[in-house]
């Protein structure tokens, strides 16, 4: 791997965002379709405020995007490669 210092920081910060189990649960729940924070809260059994806080963190770094529709905000994963990366890491750790 040949990363420059600025790239190393970007990669490190990206993995820091993905290191939170709640964020990973949210990403898995968003995998198939956009959802609101309320829908995620209901399906994951977490408080809406907690879900919203984590979604905002992921939105700030571009992992998820927001789409406002009326009074609802739907969140979606911006790039399915994030899920692919998580699957790869999971396979690596489970199969080693």
C-alpha positions in Angstrom: 0.0 0.0 0.0 1.4 3.4 -1.0 -0.5 6.1 0.8 0.6 9.7 1.3 0.3 11.3 4.7 -3.0 13.1 3.8 -4.4 9.9 2.4 -3.4 8.1 5.6 -5.4 10.6 7.7 -8.4 10.2 5.4 -8.3 6.4 5.6 -7.8 6.4 9.4 -10.7 8.8 10.0 -12.9 6.7 7.7 -12.2 3.6 9.7 -12.7 5.5 12.9 -16.2 6.3 11.7 -16.8 2.6 10.9 -15.4 1.4 14.2 -18.6 2.1 16.1 -20.9 -0.9 16.4 -24.1 1.2 16.3 -23.0 2.9 13.1 -22.3 -0.5 11.6 -25.8 -1.7 12.6 -27.3 1.4 11.0 -25.3 0.8 7.7 -26.5 -2.8 7.6 -30.1 -1.6 8.1 -29.7 0.9 5.3 -28.2 -1.6 3.0 -31.3 -2.4 1.0 -33.2 0.9 0.9 -33.3 4.4 2.3 -34.9 4.8 5.7 -35.9 7.5 8.2 -34.3 7.7 11.6 -37.7 6.7 13.2 -37.8 3.5 11.0 -34.1 2.7 11.9 -34.9 3.3 15.6 -37.8 0.9 15.5 -36.0 -1.8 13.6 -32.8 -1.5 15.7 -34.4 -0.9 19.1 -32.4 2.3 19.7 -33.5 5.8 20.6 -34.3 8.1 17.7 -31.9 10.7 19.1 -29.1 8.1 19.2 -29.8 7.1 15.6 -29.9 10.7 14.4 -26.6 11.5 16.1 -24.9 8.6 14.4 -26.5 9.4 11.0 -25.3 13.0 11.3 -21.7 11.9 11.9 -21.9 9.5 8.9 -23.5 12.3 6.8 -20.7 14.7 7.6 -18.1 12.4 6.1 -20.2 11.4 3.2 -21.0 7.8 4.1 -24.7 8.5 4.1 -26.8 11.2 2.4 -30.0 12.9 3.5 -33.1 13.3 1.2 -35.8 15.5 2.7 -39.3 14.5 1.6 -42.0 16.7 3.2 -41.4 16.5 6.9 -39.4 13.3 6.7 -35.7 12.8 6.1 -34.6 9.6 4.4 -31.1 8.4 4.8 -29.2 6.2 2.3 -25.7 4.9 1.9 -23.9 7.0 -0.7 -21.7 4.2 -2.0 -22.4 0.4 -1.7 -18.6 -0.1 -1.6 -18.9 0.7 2.1 -21.0 -2.4 2.7 -18.6 -4.4 0.5 -15.7 -3.2 2.6 -17.5 -4.2 5.8 -18.2 -7.6 4.3 -14.6 -8.0 3.3 -13.3 -7.1 6.8 -15.9 -9.4 8.4 -14.8 -12.3 6.1 -11.2 -11.7 6.9 -11.7 -11.7 10.6 -14.2 -14.6 10.7 -12.1 -16.9 8.4 -8.7 -16.2 9.9 
